[in-house]
Amino acid sequence: MIRLRMGLADVARMRFALSPLAEVIESLYQLSSGRVSPLHQGWLEATRDGLRGVDMALLGAVVPASAYVADFLFVAATDAGTIDDQLRLVAESPVAGIRADLAAVWGREPMPAPARALASEGAAGARRLADALWRYWSVAIEPHWRELRAVLEDDVAYRAGRLTGGGVDALLSSLHPEVSVRGEILRIDMPRHSVDHDLAGDGLVLVPSVFAWPNLVVDKGPDRPASLIYACRGVGTMWGGDSRDADYADDALGALLGHSRAAILSCLALPKSTTDLARELGQSAPSVSFHLSVLRRNGLVTSWRSGRRVLYRHTPLASGLLGASGSGFERDCPDPA
């Protein structure tokens, strides 16, 4: 059992972080385990060929299917920056820390040759690892990052709703079945761990991840806030779904709403901006914006701001209409003609 004691200062400093490197680490863990979740088989099929140009022996030695993740990777993954920012932290990781972390990850098992070589190379090894992680990112995660980020942003919006509706307890308890809150104690039911820790005002970083499903990863290293990498909602909307005919002429929903609005609504199983929709449907941004305003006024679309973007997603009412019409609502948008 892991017990984290939270005070008012910790609650005030609690924050979310969207982390490209967390998706790199969690997807590598699945590959190392040899048991990629059925939910991610579409991703694996799309990625397998590209992995031939990546040093998977090295990455598998650094992120094996172990009960632990190297601390120096956590430092970078919980930094709310770009992948370039995060990999720069990896490349600058102290050599002694890398060696100690790899020893902890492998424990009593023999450390494989790629990990031993990395540990012996010093600063050059850290840079080589950062380069291998970049190559993996560019093949396995970057081509899907826009869709991944949409799912992550949607999860954060949902958690914010839990916080507004039920407070901190409702937010934290919704993250994973192993997480519960009792008074000031955040409890994480992990039988192989025995940790009692006071957050001491450092706060808590919550990192949603598509590839973490169904796991939960907890970290409390020295001189940094505790962090939880948890499985976000909406993973089932990733990696496929049935292809859909771009012709809505015979669509019952198109007859009801108009073909353009039906097309827009059907593309909003995942959050998207006006620009995203205009590009995917081959419509002008002003036209899409007009149709979105009509759909929103009629309770079929909801919107929220994420940084400089406004994201849209269909509502439960729209889901019912899409299902009743046979249009489906977890499908890919048609490519623009």
Secondary structure, 3 states (H helix, E strand, C coil): CEEEECCHHHHHCCEECCCHHHHHHHHHHHHHHCCCCHHHHHHHHHHHHHHHHCCHHHHHHHCCCCCCCCHHHHHHHCCCCCHHHHHHHHHCCCHHHHHHHHHHHHCCCCCCHHHHHHHHCCHHHHHHHHHHHHHHHHHHHHHHHHHHHHHHHHHHHHHHHHHHHHHHHHHHHCCCCCEEEECCEEEECCCCCCEEEECCCCCEEEEEECCCCCCEEEECCCCCCEEEEEECCCHHHCCCCCCCCCCCCCCHHHHHHCHHHHHHHHCCCCCECHHHHHHHHCCCHHHHHHHHHHHHHCCCEEEEEECCEEEEEECHHHHHHHHHHCCCCCCCCCCCC
